[in-house]
Amino acid sequence: MTTQRTVLITGGTSGIGLGLAKRYAQGGARVVITGRSAERLGQARAELPGCVTIAGDLARADARERLADRIVSELGGLDVLVNNAGIQRRVDIAHDTAAWPERQAEIDLLFCAPIHLGTLLVPLLREARQGGQLVNVTSGGAFNPQTFAPGYSAAKAALHSYTMNLRRALAGTGVTVTELIPPAVATALAGPGQAHGADLDAFCDAVFPRIERGEAEVGFGPTDTAEFRERLSAEHARFEAFARRNG
């Protein structure tokens, strides 16, 4: 009987997603990554021989449903879901003239996709032999809104709130819920020429063991200071007190 884990990472062709994919693969996991670009998926396969790649725009509900169907029919199970796919629109909120579909796509990918995929795939995580894990990637911008990325910050704040509720709801089911809270990391999230922040490998090396331990929240640098952790602790205390009062 095999004990190899199957790990699905959305947005796994570059940046944090690819960095985590490499570390899961090094640990012997069967890694599945998604992305919108066939070219980037091919590059990821070259870097990660043996990984499974699935193309699709996860801002679309039908693409998320097809992805879940393939996980069930072709892989037969899932141990870890990492909701990482993202885009970041850098705009002046007072002068943003983009058509609504462009704005909606950011919200759909950052907030709707993790909720929808969790809904579709948590049943598989609950069946994982060694316990399942759902990892939602948020951002330091969820806690300190970024004026240059208002939609991104708001969507990540909403995902943080949802993740707290999901963790509480799945307690005792065998599914661990982890929130990964990156600060600015040097990736191409915001587009070409916009990479800045912490070194990607240093970030992934630091956070990956903590994700594997199933920590509830995993930060790095400014999202892992004593002050930031105290803020999270106080928020959890208020959340639990309110939840107990209101059932």
C-alpha positions as CSV (number, residue, x, y, z in Angstrom):
1,M,0.0,0.0,0.0
2,T,1.4,3.4,-1.0
3,T,1.6,6.2,1.5
4,Q,2.7,8.8,-1.1
5,R,0.7,12.0,-0.6
6,T,-1.0,13.9,-3.5
7,V,-0.7,17.6,-3.3
8,L,-2.6,20.1,-5.4
9,I,-1.1,23.6,-5.7
10,T,-3.1,26.2,-7.7
11,G,-1.0,28.8,-9.4
12,G,2.0,26.5,-9.2
13,T,4.0,27.5,-12.3
14,S,5.9,30.3,-10.6
15,G,6.6,32.2,-7.4
16,I,5.4,30.8,-4.1
17,G,3.4,28.1,-5.7
18,L,6.4,26.7,-7.6
19,G,8.6,27.1,-4.6
20,L,6.3,25.0,-2.5
21,A,5.8,22.5,-5.3
22,K,9.5,21.8,-5.4
23,R,9.7,21.2,-1.7
24,Y,6.7,18.9,-1.6
25,A,8.2,17.0,-4.5
26,Q,11.6,16.7,-2.7
27,G,9.7,15.1,0.1
28,G,8.3,12.4,-2.2
29,A,4.8,13.8,-2.8
30,R,2.9,13.5,-6.0
31,V,2.5,17.1,-7.0
32,V,-0.3,18.5,-9.2
33,I,0.0,22.2,-10.3
34,T,-2.4,24.4,-12.1
35,G,-1.9,27.4,-14.3
36,R,-3.3,29.4,-17.1
37,S,-0.3,29.4,-19.4
38,A,0.6,26.2,-21.3
39,E,4.1,27.5,-21.8
40,R,4.6,28.0,-18.1
41,L,3.1,24.6,-17.3
42,G,5.7,23.1,-19.7
43,Q,8.5,24.9,-17.9
44,A,7.3,23.7,-14.6
45,R,7.2,20.1,-15.8
46,A,10.8,20.5,-16.9
47,E,11.8,21.7,-13.4
48,L,9.7,19.1,-11.7
49,P,9.8,15.8,-13.6
50,G,6.9,13.7,-12.6
51,C,4.6,16.5,-11.6
52,V,1.1,16.6,-13.1
53,T,0.0,19.8,-14.7
54,I,-3.6,21.0,-15.4
55,A,-4.4,24.1,-17.4
56,G,-7.3,26.3,-16.6
57,D,-8.4,29.8,-15.5
58,L,-9.6,29.3,-11.9
59,A,-11.3,32.6,-11.9
60,R,-14.0,30.6,-13.8
61,A,-16.4,28.3,-11.8
62,D,-16.6,25.8,-14.6
63,A,-12.8,25.5,-14.7
64,R,-12.8,24.8,-10.9
65,E,-15.4,22.1,-11.3
66,R,-13.4,20.5,-14.1
67,L,-10.3,20.5,-12.0
68,A,-12.1,18.8,-9.1
69,D,-13.5,16.2,-11.4
70,R,-10.0,15.4,-12.8
71,I,-8.6,15.1,-9.3
72,V,-11.3,12.6,-8.4
73,S,-11.3,10.6,-11.7
74,E,-7.6,10.6,-12.5
75,L,-5.9,10.7,-9.1
76,G,-8.4,9.1,-6.9
77,G,-7.7,11.1,-3.8
78,L,-6.1,14.3,-2.3
79,D,-4.0,14.9,0.8
80,V,-3.1,18.6,0.6
81,L,-4.8,21.5,-1.2
82,V,-2.8,24.7,-1.5
83,N,-5.0,27.6,-2.7
84,N,-2.3,29.9,-4.0
85,A,-3.3,31.1,-7.4
86,G,-3.5,34.9,-7.6
87,I,-3.2,38.1,-9.5
88,Q,-2.6,41.6,-8.2
89,R,-4.0,44.7,-9.9
90,R,-2.0,47.7,-9.0
91,V,-4.3,50.7,-9.4
92,D,-5.1,54.1,-7.9
93,I,-8.6,53.3,-6.5
94,A,-9.9,56.8,-7.3
95,H,-8.9,56.6,-10.9
96,D,-9.4,53.0,-11.8
97,T,-11.2,52.9,-15.2
98,A,-11.0,49.2,-15.9
99,A,-14.1,47.4,-17.0
100,W,-15.9,45.4,-14.4
101,P,-15.0,42.0,-15.8
102,E,-11.3,42.8,-15.1
103,R,-12.0,43.8,-11.6
104,Q,-14.3,40.8,-11.0
105,A,-11.7,38.4,-12.3
106,E,-9.3,39.5,-9.4
107,I,-12.0,38.9,-6.8
108,D,-13.0,35.6,-8.3
109,L,-9.5,34.2,-8.4
110,L,-8.4,35.5,-5.0
111,F,-11.6,34.8,-3.0
112,C,-14.2,32.8,-4.8
113,A,-11.8,30.2,-6.1
114,P,-10.4,29.1,-2.7
115,I,-13.9,28.8,-1.3
116,H,-15.2,26.9,-4.3
117,L,-12.3,24.5,-4.5
118,G,-12.4,23.9,-0.8
119,T,-16.1,23.1,-1.0
120,L,-15.4,20.7,-3.9
121,L,-12.3,19.0,-2.5
122,V,-12.7,18.9,1.3
123,P,-14.6,15.6,1.1
124,L,-11.4,14.1,-0.4
125,L,-9.2,15.7,2.2
126,R,-11.4,14.1,4.9
127,E,-10.6,10.7,3.5
128,A,-6.8,11.2,3.4
129,R,-5.1,8.3,5.2
130,Q,-2.7,10.5,7.1
131,G,-5.1,13.4,7.6
132,G,-5.8,16.1,5.0
133,Q,-4.6,19.7,4.9
134,L,-6.0,22.8,3.3
135,V,-3.7,25.7,2.9
136,N,-5.0,29.2,2.0
137,V,-2.5,31.7,1.0
138,T,-3.5,35.2,2.1
139,S,-1.2,38.2,2.5
140,G,0.2,40.8,4.9
141,G,-2.1,43.1,2.9
142,A,-5.1,41.3,4.5
143,F,-4.1,42.9,7.8
144,N,-2.6,46.2,6.6
145,P,-4.4,47.2,3.4
146,Q,-2.1,48.2,0.5
147,T,-3.1,51.5,-1.1
148,F,-1.6,50.4,-4.4
149,A,-3.6,47.1,-4.5
150,P,-7.0,47.8,-2.9
151,G,-8.9,44.9,-4.5
152,Y,-6.2,42.4,-3.7
153,S,-6.0,43.5,-0.1
154,A,-9.8,43.4,0.4
155,A,-10.0,39.9,-1.2
156,K,-7.2,38.6,1.0
157,A,-8.8,40.1,4.1
158,A,-12.0,38.3,3.2
159,L,-10.1,35.0,2.6
160,H,-8.5,35.4,6.0
161,S,-11.9,35.8,7.7
162,Y,-13.3,32.8,5.8
163,T,-10.2,30.7,6.7
164,M,-10.8,31.3,10.4
165,N,-14.3,30.1,10.1
166,L,-13.3,27.1,8.0
167,R,-10.7,26.0,10.5
168,R,-13.2,26.1,13.3
169,A,-15.8,24.2,11.2
170,L,-13.4,21.4,10.3
171,A,-11.9,20.9,13.8
172,G,-12.1,17.2,14.6
173,T,-12.7,16.1,11.1
174,G,-9.0,15.2,10.4
175,V,-8.5,18.2,8.1
176,T,-6.0,20.8,9.2
177,V,-6.5,24.3,8.0
178,T,-3.4,26.5,7.6
179,E,-3.2,30.1,6.6
180,L,0.0,31.1,4.9
181,I,0.5,34.9,5.3
182,P,3.4,36.1,3.1
183,P,4.8,39.6,3.3
184,A,6.1,41.1,0.1
185,V,8.0,38.3,-1.6
186,A,10.1,38.8,-4.8
187,T,7.8,37.1,-7.3
188,A,6.0,38.3,-10.5
189,L,2.6,38.5,-8.8
190,A,2.0,42.1,-9.9
191,G,3.4,41.6,-13.4
192,P,6.8,42.0,-15.1
193,G,9.2,44.4,-13.5
194,Q,7.2,44.4,-10.2
195,A,9.1,41.8,-8.2
196,H,10.3,43.0,-4.9
197,G,10.4,41.9,-1.3
198,A,11.8,38.8,0.6
199,D,13.9,36.3,-1.2
200,L,11.7,33.5,-2.5
201,D,13.8,30.6,-1.5
202,A,14.5,32.0,1.9
203,F,10.7,32.4,2.4
204,C,9.8,28.9,1.2
205,D,12.6,27.3,3.2
206,A,11.3,29.0,6.3
207,V,7.6,28.4,5.9
208,F,7.5,24.9,4.4
209,P,8.4,23.0,7.6
210,R,5.8,25.0,9.5
211,I,3.1,24.2,6.9
212,E,4.1,20.5,7.2
213,R,3.7,20.7,11.0
214,G,0.1,21.9,10.4
215,E,0.5,25.3,12.1
216,A,-2.7,27.4,12.0
217,E,-1.0,30.6,10.7
218,V,2.4,30.8,9.1
219,G,4.1,34.1,8.5
220,F,7.6,35.3,7.6
221,G,9.5,38.5,8.4
222,P,7.0,41.3,9.1
223,T,4.1,38.8,9.3
224,D,5.9,36.7,11.9
225,T,7.0,39.3,14.4
226,A,6.0,39.1,18.1
227,E,3.7,42.1,17.5
228,F,2.0,40.5,14.6
229,R,1.5,37.2,16.4
230,E,0.0,39.0,19.4
231,R,-2.4,40.7,17.0
232,L,-3.4,37.3,15.6
233,S,-3.8,35.9,19.1
234,A,-6.1,38.8,20.2
235,E,-8.2,38.3,17.0
236,H,-8.6,34.6,17.8
237,A,-9.7,35.3,21.3
238,R,-12.4,37.7,20.1
239,F,-13.4,35.3,17.4
240,E,-13.8,32.3,19.7
241,A,-15.6,34.4,22.3
242,F,-18.1,35.6,19.7
243,A,-18.5,32.1,18.3
244,R,-19.3,30.6,21.7
245,R,-21.9,33.3,22.4
246,N,-23.6,32.9,19.1
247,G,-23.4,29.1,18.5
